[in-house]
Each structure stands twice: as structure tokens, then as C-alpha cells.
Amino acid sequence: MYASQCPCRDVLDLLANKWAALAIGALEDGPLRFGELQRRLQGISPKVLTQTLRRLEDNGFVDREIFPAVPLHVEYSLTAIGRSVSKPLGALRTWVETHLDQLSA
């Protein structure tokens, strides 16, 4: 894990990203459209959300489903591996909330 070429470094880099972790948490309750996800992640720009979702999709954490109805819409949802990583990320969020008064972020 500490070796410079360890593949887990890329995954840890992605999951340690604030927006990626929060996006995974927001998708825990089920699929969301882009706008719904952006509203839940207050403060994220459309560009950063697009980049974050693309990285999560490329790494297998998120599915992107296109619905060809009129108007066309896209929904994002967690994959099985995305759901499995949401549990430790959720535990980390809970830990942060519990200890927030002791932390100086």
C-alpha cells in the first residue's frame, strides 16, 4: 500500500476526495438525476460534479443510466462495489460528526 506504484493509491485518492465521498453518500438512498445530486451536494459546481461522477463511474463505483424519453434524462446510482464502500465512508462521516468539536479542519 505504501509503494509508489501500488494501484490502491489511485482508489484511495479518489475515495479521499471530499466530493467523491459525499456523492457516494448522497446516492446511498437510491438513484438521482444530476440536478438532484447537485442540490444535495450544496456548493459543488456542475463541472466538478461532472468530473467526480465520471471518475466514480470509470472506477466502477457509480452507474450512469440514460433514459431515452423526451426529454432525455440520466440517473446515477451506486454499483454493488459503490454500495459496499458507502458503509465505511458512512462510518467515517459519523465519526467526523461525533468528533467535530475536537477537530480543527
The first five atom37 places (N, CA, C, CB, O) and aatype in JSON, in Angstrom:
{
  "aatype": [12, 18, 0, 15, 5, 4, 14, 4, 1, 3, 19, 10, 3, 10, 10, 0, 2, 11, 17, 0, 0, 10, 0, 9, 7, 0, 10, 6, 3, 7, 14, 10, 1, 13, 7, 6, 10, 5, 1, 1, 10, 5, 7, 9, 15, 14, 11, 19, 10, 16, 5, 16, 10, 1, 1, 10, 6, 3, 2, 7, 13, 19, 3, 1, 6, 9, 13, 14, 0, 19, 14, 10, 8, 19, 6, 18, 15, 10, 16, 0, 9, 7, 1, 15, 19, 15, 11, 14, 10, 7, 0, 10, 1, 16, 17, 19, 6, 16, 8, 10, 3, 5, 10, 15, 0],
  "atom_mask": [
    [1, 1, 1, 1, 1],
    [1, 1, 1, 1, 1],
    [1, 1, 1, 1, 1],
    [1, 1, 1, 1, 1],
    [1, 1, 1, 1, 1],
    [1, 1, 1, 1, 1],
    [1, 1, 1, 1, 1],
    [1, 1, 1, 1, 1],
    [1, 1, 1, 1, 1],
    [1, 1, 1, 1, 1],
    [1, 1, 1, 1, 1],
    [1, 1, 1, 1, 1],
    [1, 1, 1, 1, 1],
    [1, 1, 1, 1, 1],
    [1, 1, 1, 1, 1],
    [1, 1, 1, 1, 1],
    [1, 1, 1, 1, 1],
    [1, 1, 1, 1, 1],
    [1, 1, 1, 1, 1],
    [1, 1, 1, 1, 1],
    [1, 1, 1, 1, 1],
    [1, 1, 1, 1, 1],
    [1, 1, 1, 1, 1],
    [1, 1, 1, 1, 1],
    [1, 1, 1, 0, 1],
    [1, 1, 1, 1, 1],
    [1, 1, 1, 1, 1],
    [1, 1, 1, 1, 1],
    [1, 1, 1, 1, 1],
    [1, 1, 1, 0, 1],
    [1, 1, 1, 1, 1],
    [1, 1, 1, 1, 1],
    [1, 1, 1, 1, 1],
    [1, 1, 1, 1, 1],
    [1, 1, 1, 0, 1],
    [1, 1, 1, 1, 1],
    [1, 1, 1, 1, 1],
    [1, 1, 1, 1, 1],
    [1, 1, 1, 1, 1],
    [1, 1, 1, 1, 1],
    [1, 1, 1, 1, 1],
    [1, 1, 1, 1, 1],
    [1, 1, 1, 0, 1],
    [1, 1, 1, 1, 1],
    [1, 1, 1, 1, 1],
    [1, 1, 1, 1, 1],
    [1, 1, 1, 1, 1],
    [1, 1, 1, 1, 1],
    [1, 1, 1, 1, 1],
    [1, 1, 1, 1, 1],
    [1, 1, 1, 1, 1],
    [1, 1, 1, 1, 1],
    [1, 1, 1, 1, 1],
    [1, 1, 1, 1, 1],
    [1, 1, 1, 1, 1],
    [1, 1, 1, 1, 1],
    [1, 1, 1, 1, 1],
    [1, 1, 1, 1, 1],
    [1, 1, 1, 1, 1],
    [1, 1, 1, 0, 1],
    [1, 1, 1, 1, 1],
    [1, 1, 1, 1, 1],
    [1, 1, 1, 1, 1],
    [1, 1, 1, 1, 1],
    [1, 1, 1, 1, 1],
    [1, 1, 1, 1, 1],
    [1, 1, 1, 1, 1],
    [1, 1, 1, 1, 1],
    [1, 1, 1, 1, 1],
    [1, 1, 1, 1, 1],
    [1, 1, 1, 1, 1],
    [1, 1, 1, 1, 1],
    [1, 1, 1, 1, 1],
    [1, 1, 1, 1, 1],
    [1, 1, 1, 1, 1],
    [1, 1, 1, 1, 1],
    [1, 1, 1, 1, 1],
    [1, 1, 1, 1, 1],
    [1, 1, 1, 1, 1],
    [1, 1, 1, 1, 1],
    [1, 1, 1, 1, 1],
    [1, 1, 1, 0, 1],
    [1, 1, 1, 1, 1],
    [1, 1, 1, 1, 1],
    [1, 1, 1, 1, 1],
    [1, 1, 1, 1, 1],
    [1, 1, 1, 1, 1],
    [1, 1, 1, 1, 1],
    [1, 1, 1, 1, 1],
    [1, 1, 1, 0, 1],
    [1, 1, 1, 1, 1],
    [1, 1, 1, 1, 1],
    [1, 1, 1, 1, 1],
    [1, 1, 1, 1, 1],
    [1, 1, 1, 1, 1],
    [1, 1, 1, 1, 1],
    [1, 1, 1, 1, 1],
    [1, 1, 1, 1, 1],
    [1, 1, 1, 1, 1],
    [1, 1, 1, 1, 1],
    [1, 1, 1, 1, 1],
    [1, 1, 1, 1, 1],
    [1, 1, 1, 1, 1],
    [1, 1, 1, 1, 1],
    [1, 1, 1, 1, 1]
  ],
  "atom_positions": [
    [[0.82, -1.19, 0.0], [0.0, 0.0, 0.0], [0.87, 1.26, 0.0], [-0.94, 0.0, 1.21], [0.46, 2.28, -0.56]],
    [[2.02, 1.2, 0.6], [2.87, 2.38, 0.68], [3.79, 2.52, -0.52], [3.69, 2.34, 1.94], [4.4, 3.58, -0.71]],
    [[3.91, 1.48, -1.34], [4.76, 1.54, -2.52], [4.2, 2.56, -3.51], [4.87, 0.14, -3.19], [2.99, 2.7, -3.65]],
    [[5.08, 3.27, -4.17], [4.64, 4.35, -5.06], [3.8, 3.85, -6.23], [5.84, 5.09, -5.59], [2.98, 4.61, -6.75]],
    [[3.96, 2.62, -6.64], [3.22, 2.09, -7.78], [2.0, 1.25, -7.36], [4.13, 1.25, -8.63], [1.39, 0.6, -8.21]],
    [[1.66, 1.26, -6.1], [0.52, 0.46, -5.63], [-0.78, 0.99, -6.23], [0.45, 0.47, -4.07], [-1.08, 2.18, -6.1]],
    [[-1.55, 0.12, -6.91], [-2.8, 0.58, -7.53], [-3.81, 1.12, -6.52], [-3.43, -0.55, -8.3], [-4.67, 1.93, -6.88]],
    [[-3.71, 0.68, -5.27], [-4.69, 1.15, -4.29], [-4.54, 2.65, -4.02], [-4.54, 0.38, -2.98], [-5.48, 3.28, -3.53]],
    [[-3.4, 3.22, -4.34], [-3.21, 4.66, -4.13], [-4.2, 5.48, -4.95], [-1.78, 5.07, -4.48], [-4.73, 6.48, -4.47]],
    [[-4.45, 5.07, -6.19], [-5.39, 5.8, -7.03], [-6.81, 5.72, -6.47], [-5.37, 5.24, -8.46], [-7.54, 6.7, -6.47]],
    [[-7.18, 4.53, -5.98], [-8.52, 4.36, -5.42], [-8.65, 5.17, -4.14], [-8.82, 2.86, -5.15], [-9.66, 5.83, -3.92]],
    [[-7.64, 5.11, -3.29], [-7.68, 5.9, -2.06], [-7.71, 7.39, -2.35], [-6.47, 5.57, -1.18], [-8.39, 8.15, -1.65]],
    [[-6.99, 7.81, -3.37], [-7.02, 9.22, -3.78], [-8.43, 9.63, -4.18], [-6.04, 9.47, -4.94], [-8.9, 10.71, -3.81]],
    [[-9.11, 8.78, -4.92], [-10.48, 9.07, -5.34], [-11.42, 9.11, -4.15], [-10.96, 8.02, -6.36], [-12.18, 10.06, -3.99]],
    [[-11.36, 8.08, -3.29], [-12.3, 7.99, -2.18], [-12.03, 9.03, -1.1], [-12.24, 6.61, -1.57], [-12.94, 9.41, -0.36]],
    [[-10.8, 9.5, -1.01], [-10.48, 10.53, -0.02], [-10.89, 11.92, -0.5], [-8.99, 10.52, 0.29], [-10.84, 12.89, 0.26]],
    [[-11.29, 12.02, -1.76], [-11.77, 13.29, -2.29], [-13.1, 13.64, -1.64], [-11.91, 13.23, -3.84], [-14.02, 12.83, -1.61]],
    [[-13.2, 14.85, -1.14], [-14.41, 15.29, -0.43], [-15.67, 15.06, -1.26], [-14.3, 16.77, -0.07], [-16.65, 14.5, -0.76]],
    [[-15.65, 15.49, -2.51], [-16.87, 15.41, -3.32], [-17.21, 13.98, -3.68], [-16.71, 16.24, -4.59], [-18.39, 13.63, -3.76]],
    [[-16.23, 13.14, -3.91], [-16.5, 11.74, -4.24], [-17.16, 11.05, -3.05], [-15.2, 11.0, -4.64], [-18.16, 10.34, -3.21]],
    [[-16.61, 11.25, -1.87], [-17.18, 10.62, -0.67], [-18.6, 11.12, -0.42], [-16.29, 10.9, 0.55], [-19.48, 10.34, -0.05]],
    [[-18.82, 12.42, -0.61], [-20.16, 12.97, -0.39], [-21.14, 12.51, -1.47], [-20.11, 14.49, -0.35], [-22.32, 12.28, -1.17]],
    [[-20.68, 12.38, -2.71], [-21.56, 11.9, -3.79], [-21.98, 10.47, -3.52], [-20.84, 12.0, -5.15], [-23.14, 10.11, -3.71]],
    [[-21.05, 9.64, -3.07], [-21.39, 8.26, -2.73], [-22.43, 8.25, -1.61], [-20.13, 7.46, -2.3], [-23.4, 7.5, -1.67]],
    [[-22.23, 9.09, -0.6], [-23.2, 9.18, 0.49], [-24.57, 9.64, 0.01], [0.0, 0.0, 0.0], [-25.59, 9.13, 0.47]],
    [[-24.59, 10.59, -0.9], [-25.87, 11.11, -1.42], [-26.61, 10.05, -2.22], [-25.63, 12.34, -2.28], [-27.84, 10.06, -2.28]],
    [[-25.88, 9.15, -2.84], [-26.51, 8.11, -3.67], [-26.91, 6.87, -2.87], [-25.57, 7.71, -4.79], [-27.46, 5.92, -3.43]],
    [[-26.63, 6.85, -1.58], [-26.97, 5.69, -0.75], [-28.46, 5.39, -0.74], [-26.48, 5.9, 0.68], [-28.87, 4.24, -0.64]],
    [[-29.28, 6.43, -0.83], [-30.73, 6.24, -0.76], [-31.36, 5.87, -2.09], [-31.38, 7.49, -0.24], [-32.57, 5.62, -2.15]],
    [[-30.57, 5.82, -3.15], [-31.11, 5.44, -4.45], [-30.65, 6.36, -5.55], [0.0, 0.0, 0.0], [-29.95, 7.35, -5.31]],
    [[-31.06, 6.04, -6.79], [-30.62, 6.8, -7.96], [-31.07, 8.26, -7.9], [-31.15, 6.15, -9.23], [-32.13, 8.59, -7.38]],
    [[-30.23, 9.13, -8.46], [-30.54, 10.55, -8.54], [-30.15, 11.09, -9.91], [-29.82, 11.34, -7.42], [-29.2, 10.62, -10.53]],
    [[-30.9, 12.07, -10.35], [-30.52, 12.81, -11.55], [-29.43, 13.8, -11.18], [-31.74, 13.54, -12.19], [-29.21, 14.09, -10.0]],
    [[-28.75, 14.31, -12.2], [-27.64, 15.24, -12.0], [-28.06, 16.43, -11.14], [-27.1, 15.72, -13.35], [-27.38, 16.77, -10.17]],
    [[-29.17, 17.07, -11.49], [-29.62, 18.25, -10.76], [-29.97, 17.95, -9.31], [0.0, 0.0, 0.0], [-29.68, 18.74, -8.42]],
    [[-30.58, 16.79, -9.08], [-30.91, 16.38, -7.71], [-29.64, 16.18, -6.89], [-31.76, 15.09, -7.71], [-29.54, 16.58, -5.74]],
    [[-28.67, 15.55, -7.52], [-27.4, 15.3, -6.85], [-26.68, 16.62, -6.55], [-26.51, 14.38, -7.7], [-26.1, 16.78, -5.48]],
    [[-26.72, 17.54, -7.49], [-26.07, 18.83, -7.28], [-26.74, 19.6, -6.13], [-26.11, 19.67, -8.57], [-26.06, 20.26, -5.35]],
    [[-28.06, 19.51, -6.02], [-28.76, 20.19, -4.92], [-28.39, 19.57, -3.58], [-30.29, 20.11, -5.13], [-28.26, 20.28, -2.58]],
    [[-28.22, 18.25, -3.54], [-27.83, 17.6, -2.28], [-26.4, 17.96, -1.88], [-27.96, 16.08, -2.41], [-26.09, 18.06, -0.69]],
    [[-25.55, 18.14, -2.86], [-24.14, 18.46, -2.6], [-23.95, 19.97, -2.71], [-23.19, 17.71, -3.59], [-23.26, 20.45, -3.61]],
    [[-24.55, 20.69, -1.8], [-24.51, 22.15, -1.85], [-23.08, 22.65, -1.95], [-25.18, 22.74, -0.61], [-22.2, 22.25, -1.18]],
    [[-22.85, 23.54, -2.92], [-21.54, 24.14, -3.09], [-20.7, 23.53, -4.2], [0.0, 0.0, 0.0], [-19.65, 24.09, -4.54]],
    [[-21.13, 22.41, -4.76], [-20.36, 21.79, -5.84], [-20.76, 22.42, -7.17], [-20.58, 20.25, -5.87], [-21.95, 22.63, -7.44]],
    [[-19.78, 22.72, -8.0], [-20.08, 23.28, -9.32], [-20.46, 22.16, -10.28], [-18.86, 24.09, -9.86], [-20.07, 21.01, -10.07]],
    [[-21.2, 22.47, -11.34], [-21.54, 21.45, -12.33], [-20.29, 20.77, -12.91], [-22.37, 22.06, -13.45], [-20.29, 19.56, -13.14]],
    [[-19.25, 21.56, -13.15], [-18.02, 20.99, -13.72], [-17.38, 19.97, -12.77], [-17.01, 22.11, -14.03], [-17.0, 18.88, -13.2]],
    [[-17.27, 20.32, -11.5], [-16.65, 19.41, -10.53], [-17.53, 18.19, -10.32], [-16.42, 20.14, -9.18], [-17.02, 17.08, -10.18]],
    [[-18.85, 18.36, -10.29], [-19.74, 17.21, -10.15], [-19.6, 16.28, -11.35], [-21.2, 17.67, -10.0], [-19.54, 15.06, -11.17]],
    [[-19.54, 16.83, -12.54], [-19.35, 16.01, -13.74], [-18.04, 15.23, -13.67], [-19.37, 16.89, -15.01], [-18.02, 14.03, -13.94]],
    [[-16.97, 15.9, -13.3], [-15.67, 15.23, -13.18], [-15.7, 14.14, -12.12], [-14.57, 16.25, -12.86], [-15.15, 13.05, -12.32]],
    [[-16.33, 14.43, -10.99], [-16.41, 13.47, -9.89], [-17.2, 12.24, -10.3], [-17.04, 14.12, -8.65], [-16.77, 11.11, -10.08]],
    [[-18.37, 12.47, -10.91], [-19.2, 11.34, -11.34], [-18.48, 10.51, -12.4], [-20.54, 11.84, -11.88], [-18.58, 9.28, -12.41]],
    [[-17.78, 11.17, -13.29], [-17.04, 10.45, -14.34], [-15.97, 9.55, -13.72], [-16.4, 11.45, -15.33], [-15.81, 8.4, -14.13]],
    [[-15.23, 10.08, -12.75], [-14.19, 9.27, -12.08], [-14.81, 8.11, -11.32], [-13.36, 10.14, -11.13], [-14.28, 6.99, -11.34]],
    [[-15.92, 8.36, -10.63], [-16.59, 7.29, -9.89], [-17.12, 6.22, -10.84], [-17.74, 7.86, -9.04], [-17.04, 5.03, -10.55]],
    [[-17.64, 6.65, -11.97], [-18.13, 5.7, -12.97], [-16.96, 4.92, -13.58], [-18.92, 6.43, -14.08], [-17.05, 3.7, -13.72]],
    [[-15.9, 5.59, -13.94], [-14.73, 4.94, -14.53], [-14.11, 3.89, -13.6], [-13.68, 5.98, -14.89], [-13.53, 2.91, -14.06]],
    [[-14.24, 4.12, -12.29], [-13.67, 3.2, -11.31], [-14.67, 2.17, -10.79], [-13.11, 3.97, -10.16], [-14.35, 1.39, -9.89]],
    [[-15.88, 2.17, -11.35], [-16.85, 1.14, -11.02], [-17.71, 1.37, -9.79], [0.0, 0.0, 0.0], [-18.41, 0.46, -9.35]],
    [[-17.67, 2.58, -9.23], [-18.47, 2.86, -8.03], [-19.88, 3.34, -8.36], [-17.77, 3.9, -7.19], [-20.8, 3.18, -7.56]],
    [[-20.05, 3.92, -9.54], [-21.33, 4.53, -9.92], [-21.72, 4.06, -11.31], [-21.24, 6.08, -9.87], [-20.88, 3.93, -12.2]],
    [[-23.02, 3.81, -11.48], [-23.59, 3.53, -12.8], [-24.27, 4.79, -13.32], [-24.59, 2.34, -12.74], [-24.87, 5.54, -12.55]],
    [[-24.18, 5.0, -14.6], [-24.85, 6.12, -15.27], [-25.84, 5.51, -16.26], [-23.82, 7.09, -16.0], [-25.43, 4.84, -17.2]],
    [[-27.13, 5.74, -16.03], [-28.16, 5.18, -16.9], [-28.87, 6.3, -17.65], [-29.17, 4.34, -16.09], [-29.37, 7.25, -17.05]],
    [[-28.91, 6.16, -18.97], [-29.57, 7.15, -19.83], [-30.97, 6.65, -20.14], [-28.75, 7.4, -21.14], [-31.15, 5.52, -20.59]],
    [[-31.96, 7.5, -19.91], [-33.34, 7.19, -20.22], [-33.72, 7.97, -21.48], [-34.3, 7.52, -19.02], [-33.77, 9.2, -21.45]],
    [[-33.99, 7.27, -22.59], [-34.21, 7.96, -23.87], [-35.6, 8.56, -24.03], [-33.97, 7.0, -24.99], [-36.07, 8.74, -25.15]],
    [[-36.24, 8.87, -22.94], [-37.56, 9.5, -23.01], [-37.39, 10.96, -23.45], [-38.31, 9.41, -21.64], [-36.27, 11.47, -23.52]],
    [[-38.5, 11.6, -23.73], [-38.47, 13.02, -24.05], [-39.04, 13.76, -22.85], [-39.27, 13.35, -25.37], [-40.2, 13.55, -22.5]],
    [[-38.27, 14.62, -22.21], [-36.87, 14.91, -22.51], [-35.96, 13.8, -21.96], [-36.47, 16.27, -21.92], [-36.29, 13.11, -20.99]],
    [[-34.82, 13.65, -22.6], [-33.81, 12.69, -22.2], [-33.36, 13.0, -20.78], [-32.61, 12.71, -23.18], [-33.18, 14.17, -20.42]],
    [[-33.17, 11.97, -19.97], [-32.57, 12.23, -18.66], [-31.63, 11.09, -18.27], [-33.67, 12.4, -17.59], [-31.7, 9.98, -18.8]],
    [[-30.76, 11.41, -17.34], [-29.72, 10.49, -16.88], [-29.85, 10.35, -15.37], [-28.29, 10.99, -17.28], [-30.07, 11.32, -14.65]],
    [[-29.71, 9.12, -14.9], [-29.7, 8.87, -13.46], [-28.4, 8.2, -13.06], [-30.91, 7.99, -13.04], [-27.84, 7.39, -13.81]],
    [[-27.93, 8.54, -11.88], [-26.72, 7.96, -11.33], [-27.1, 7.11, -10.12], [-25.68, 9.07, -10.93], [-27.96, 7.5, -9.33]],
    [[-26.47, 5.96, -10.0], [-26.74, 5.07, -8.87], [-25.45, 4.36, -8.48], [-27.85, 4.04, -9.22], [-24.51, 4.29, -9.27]],
    [[-25.43, 3.85, -7.27], [-24.27, 3.1, -6.81], [-24.28, 1.69, -7.38], [-24.23, 3.06, -5.27], [-25.34, 1.07, -7.48]],
    [[-23.13, 1.2, -7.75], [-22.97, -0.2, -8.13], [-22.84, -1.01, -6.84], [-21.71, -0.4, -9.07], [-22.87, -0.45, -5.75]],
    [[-22.7, -2.31, -6.97], [-22.51, -3.15, -5.78], [-21.25, -2.73, -5.02], [-22.42, -4.65, -6.19], [-21.26, -2.65, -3.79]],
    [[-20.17, -2.46, -5.75], [-18.93, -2.05, -5.08], [-19.09, -0.65, -4.49], [-17.73, -2.07, -6.08], [-18.5, -0.34, -3.45]],
    [[-19.89, 0.2, -5.13], [-20.17, 1.52, -4.58], [-20.96, 1.44, -3.29], [0.0, 0.0, 0.0], [-20.71, 2.18, -2.34]],
    [[-21.93, 0.51, -3.25], [-22.7, 0.32, -2.02], [-21.81, -0.23, -0.91], [-23.89, -0.64, -2.27], [-21.95, 0.15, 0.25]],
    [[-20.88, -1.12, -1.27], [-20.01, -1.69, -0.24], [-19.06, -0.65, 0.34], [-19.21, -2.87, -0.81], [-18.77, -0.68, 1.54]],
    [[-18.58, 0.28, -0.47], [-17.67, 1.3, 0.05], [-18.44, 2.4, 0.79], [-16.85, 1.92, -1.09], [-17.85, 3.14, 1.57]],
    [[-19.74, 2.51, 0.55], [-20.52, 3.54, 1.24], [-20.6, 3.26, 2.74], [-21.93, 3.62, 0.65], [-20.75, 4.19, 3.53]],
    [[-20.49, 2.0, 3.13], [-20.56, 1.67, 4.57], [-19.36, 2.24, 5.34], [-20.63, 0.14, 4.76], [-19.57, 2.94, 6.33]],
    [[-18.11, 1.96, 4.93], [-17.0, 2.58, 5.67], [-16.96, 4.1, 5.53], [-15.69, 1.99, 5.2], [-16.55, 4.79, 6.46]],
    [[-17.37, 4.63, 4.38], [-17.41, 6.09, 4.23], [-18.47, 6.69, 5.15], [-17.69, 6.48, 2.77], [-18.27, 7.76, 5.73]],
    [[-19.6, 5.99, 5.3], [-20.64, 6.44, 6.22], [-20.16, 6.41, 7.66], [0.0, 0.0, 0.0], [-20.46, 7.31, 8.44]],
    [[-19.39, 5.38, 8.01], [-18.82, 5.3, 9.35], [-17.85, 6.45, 9.59], [-18.11, 3.95, 9.57], [-17.79, 7.01, 10.68]],
    [[-17.08, 6.8, 8.57], [-16.16, 7.93, 8.69], [-16.92, 9.24, 8.87], [-15.25, 8.01, 7.45], [-16.54, 10.08, 9.68]],
    [[-18.01, 9.42, 8.1], [-18.83, 10.64, 8.26], [-19.4, 10.72, 9.68], [-20.0, 10.66, 7.22], [-19.4, 11.79, 10.29]],
    [[-19.87, 9.59, 10.2], [-20.41, 9.55, 11.56], [-19.33, 9.9, 12.58], [-20.99, 8.16, 11.87], [-19.57, 10.66, 13.52]],
    [[-18.13, 9.36, 12.38], [-17.01, 9.66, 13.28], [-16.7, 11.16, 13.26], [-15.76, 8.85, 12.88], [-16.5, 11.76, 14.32]],
    [[-16.66, 11.75, 12.07], [-16.37, 13.18, 11.95], [-17.44, 14.0, 12.67], [-16.3, 13.6, 10.46], [-17.12, 14.93, 13.41]],
    [[-18.71, 13.65, 12.47], [-19.8, 14.38, 13.13], [-19.69, 14.27, 14.65], [-21.17, 13.85, 12.66], [-19.95, 15.23, 15.37]],
    [[-19.31, 13.09, 15.14], [-19.17, 12.87, 16.58], [-18.02, 13.69, 17.17], [-18.95, 11.39, 16.87], [-18.13, 14.19, 18.29]],
    [[-16.94, 13.82, 16.43], [-15.73, 14.46, 16.96], [-15.47, 15.85, 16.39], [-14.55, 13.59, 16.67], [-14.39, 16.41, 16.56]],
    [[-16.46, 16.42, 15.72], [-16.27, 17.7, 15.04], [-15.77, 18.79, 15.97], [-17.56, 18.13, 14.4], [-14.94, 19.61, 15.58]],
    [[-16.28, 18.81, 17.19], [-15.86, 19.86, 18.12], [-14.4, 19.71, 18.56], [-16.77, 19.85, 19.35], [-13.81, 20.65, 19.08]],
    [[-13.82, 18.54, 18.36], [-12.42, 18.3, 18.74], [-11.46, 18.48, 17.56], [-12.27, 16.89, 19.3], [-10.25, 18.43, 17.73]],
    [[-12.02, 18.68, 16.37], [-11.2, 18.78, 15.17], [-11.06, 20.24, 14.75], [-11.82, 17.95, 14.03], [-11.96, 21.04, 14.95]],
    [[-9.94, 20.55, 14.16], [-9.75, 21.9, 13.61], [-9.46, 21.75, 12.13], [-8.59, 22.67, 14.35], [-8.3, 21.66, 11.71]],
    [[-10.53, 21.72, 11.33], [-10.37, 21.47, 9.89], [-10.09, 22.74, 9.15], [-11.6, 20.82, 9.31], [-9.93, 22.73, 7.93]]
  ]
}
